[in-house]
Amino acid sequence: MPAAVKLRTDYSAGALRRLATETKDAKQSRRLLSLAAVLDGMSREDAARIGGMDRQTLRDWVHRFNEQGLDGLTNSWNGGAKGRLSAEQKVELAKIVEDGPDRAVDGVVRWRRVDLQRVIKERFDVDYCDRYVGTLLQELGFSHISARPRHPMQDARIVEAYKKNFPRTLKAHLADLPKGKPIEIWWQDEARIGQKNGIVRQWARRGTRPRQPADKRYESAYLFGAICPARGAGAALVLPYADTWAMQQHLDEISRHVKRGAHAVLLLDRAGWHTTDKLKVPRNISPIFLPSRSPELNPVENVWQFMRQNWLSNRVFDTYNDIIDAACQAWRKLIAQPDTITSIGMRQWAHIGQSK
């Protein structure tokens, strides 16, 4: 048996116990208590048992304590193996993912892990398995999500200019209002709710393919909806058609929901029944039209998505009245959640300076 290693004596047993109570490292605390027991004359076997270790392990910690002091009683961590991609290469990979594939060069219209596995090998000469590519993408801040549609003729510069210049646009539309008039920002849109309904994602066990009912009939109605995110309020009608008459009914409904004494700015797209001069716009509403081909500017689009995912999809409507009832119930559930309306609907660029 090897001889016991002599323990340094610049710390007393009491000092080691005091340090054991002060440290936030539980493992270091147990090792300090074992060493304190050694200084008190306890056998090495019993002292090792106090720290939950064997005699050889205690001997190793004595060596480290003698050489490094208190720091020697903590677990050292070297940070693991060095990554095979440098920081610069990871930045380049992130840009490749964000830019998306070139169909003519890469042969695909979206990146899969196996495609990026090939790109990493060709570009950086690093061979990863496709599963680790997914881990690497998460590390770089990416997740596998559904893309939103974008009109192919959309001009991103027009969209950004619209947001940037909105305060001036708002001021111009409200120039004739009395000073100090409270202003509300409202958003309006329509959604078709019908028997040819959507199916959305759901949680299910791996390896299974859950099934949901899907109707192939075409009966439908239109949900005209408008929200005021600042108030968490809304106004809606379920109507059989999307036309000028229906839009007039919705304008009148919105007018009734504007706070008394306030004036509503109504942002909406350029559908024909929105822009026609046959509409009689209520006096407490000023419509402002969004740029063409820019549905992402309108948060009501996100409201429709929220309602479909939570209350309207994965269902079959037997009759037209069932469609009406489902749309009304979904809207009432939304109105009962004003914080949700605010969370979905607030757009910082549009809600600057709501008071004239």
Secondary structure in CASP SS format (residue, H / E / C, confidence):
PFRMAT SS
TARGET T0000
AUTHOR 0000-0000-0000
METHOD secondary structure of the structure
MODEL  1
M C 1.00
P C 1.00
A C 1.00
A C 1.00
V C 1.00
K C 1.00
L C 1.00
R C 1.00
T C 1.00
D C 1.00
Y C 1.00
S C 1.00
A H 1.00
G H 1.00
A H 1.00
L H 1.00
R H 1.00
R H 1.00
L H 1.00
A H 1.00
T H 1.00
E H 1.00
T C 1.00
K C 1.00
D C 1.00
A H 1.00
K H 1.00
Q H 1.00
S H 1.00
R H 1.00
R H 1.00
L H 1.00
L H 1.00
S H 1.00
L H 1.00
A H 1.00
A H 1.00
V H 1.00
L H 1.00
D C 1.00
G C 1.00
M C 1.00
S C 1.00
R H 1.00
E H 1.00
D H 1.00
A H 1.00
A H 1.00
R H 1.00
I H 1.00
G C 1.00
G C 1.00
M C 1.00
D C 1.00
R H 1.00
Q H 1.00
T H 1.00
L H 1.00
R H 1.00
D H 1.00
W H 1.00
V H 1.00
H H 1.00
R H 1.00
F H 1.00
N H 1.00
E H 1.00
Q H 1.00
G H 1.00
L H 1.00
D H 1.00
G H 1.00
L H 1.00
T C 1.00
N C 1.00
S C 1.00
W C 1.00
N C 1.00
G C 1.00
G C 1.00
A C 1.00
K C 1.00
G C 1.00
R C 1.00
L C 1.00
S C 1.00
A H 1.00
E H 1.00
Q H 1.00
K H 1.00
V H 1.00
E H 1.00
L H 1.00
A H 1.00
K H 1.00
I H 1.00
V H 1.00
E H 1.00
D H 1.00
G C 1.00
P C 1.00
D C 1.00
R H 1.00
A H 1.00
V H 1.00
D H 1.00
G C 1.00
V C 1.00
V C 1.00
R C 1.00
W C 1.00
R C 1.00
R H 1.00
V H 1.00
D H 1.00
L H 1.00
Q H 1.00
R H 1.00
V H 1.00
I H 1.00
K H 1.00
E H 1.00
R H 1.00
F H 1.00
D C 1.00
V C 1.00
D C 1.00
Y C 1.00
C C 1.00
D H 1.00
R H 1.00
Y H 1.00
V H 1.00
G H 1.00
T H 1.00
L H 1.00
L H 1.00
Q H 1.00
E H 1.00
L C 1.00
G C 1.00
F C 1.00
S C 1.00
H C 1.00
I C 1.00
S C 1.00
A C 1.00
R C 1.00
P C 1.00
R C 1.00
H C 1.00
P C 1.00
M C 1.00
Q C 1.00
D C 1.00
A H 1.00
R H 1.00
I H 1.00
V H 1.00
E H 1.00
A H 1.00
Y H 1.00
K H 1.00
K H 1.00
N H 1.00
F H 1.00
P H 1.00
R H 1.00
T H 1.00
L H 1.00
K H 1.00
A H 1.00
H H 1.00
L C 1.00
A C 1.00
D C 1.00
L C 1.00
P C 1.00
K C 1.00
G C 1.00
K C 1.00
P C 1.00
I E 1.00
E E 1.00
I E 1.00
W E 1.00
W E 1.00
Q E 1.00
D E 1.00
E E 1.00
A E 1.00
R E 1.00
I E 1.00
G E 1.00
Q C 1.00
K C 1.00
N C 1.00
G C 1.00
I C 1.00
V C 1.00
R C 1.00
Q C 1.00
W C 1.00
A C 1.00
R C 1.00
R C 1.00
G C 1.00
T C 1.00
R C 1.00
P C 1.00
R C 1.00
Q C 1.00
P C 1.00
A C 1.00
D C 1.00
K C 1.00
R C 1.00
Y C 1.00
E C 1.00
S E 1.00
A E 1.00
Y E 1.00
L E 1.00
F E 1.00
G E 1.00
A E 1.00
I E 1.00
C E 1.00
P C 1.00
A C 1.00
R C 1.00
G C 1.00
A E 1.00
G E 1.00
A E 1.00
A E 1.00
L E 1.00
V E 1.00
L E 1.00
P C 1.00
Y C 1.00
A C 1.00
D C 1.00
T H 1.00
W H 1.00
A H 1.00
M H 1.00
Q H 1.00
Q H 1.00
H H 1.00
L H 1.00
D H 1.00
E H 1.00
I H 1.00
S H 1.00
R H 1.00
H H 1.00
V C 1.00
K C 1.00
R C 1.00
G C 1.00
A C 1.00
H E 1.00
A E 1.00
V E 1.00
L E 1.00
L E 1.00
L E 1.00
D C 1.00
R C 1.00
A C 1.00
G H 1.00
W H 1.00
H H 1.00
T H 1.00
T C 1.00
D C 1.00
K C 1.00
L C 1.00
K C 1.00
V C 1.00
P C 1.00
R C 1.00
N C 1.00
I E 1.00
S E 1.00
P E 1.00
I E 1.00
F E 1.00
L C 1.00
P C 1.00
S C 1.00
R C 1.00
S C 1.00
P H 1.00
E H 1.00
L H 1.00
N C 1.00
P C 1.00
V H 1.00
E H 1.00
N H 1.00
V H 1.00
W H 1.00
Q H 1.00
F H 1.00
M H 1.00
R H 1.00
Q H 1.00
N H 1.00
W H 1.00
L H 1.00
S C 1.00
N C 1.00
R C 1.00
V C 1.00
F C 1.00
D C 1.00
T C 1.00
Y H 1.00
N H 1.00
D H 1.00
I H 1.00
I H 1.00
D H 1.00
A H 1.00
A H 1.00
C H 1.00
Q H 1.00
A H 1.00
W H 1.00
R H 1.00
K H 1.00
L H 1.00
I H 1.00
A C 1.00
Q C 1.00
P H 1.00
D H 1.00
T H 1.00
I H 1.00
T H 1.00
S H 1.00
I H 1.00
G H 1.00
M C 1.00
R C 1.00
Q C 1.00
W C 1.00
A C 1.00
H C 1.00
I C 1.00
G C 1.00
Q C 1.00
S C 1.00
K C 1.00
END
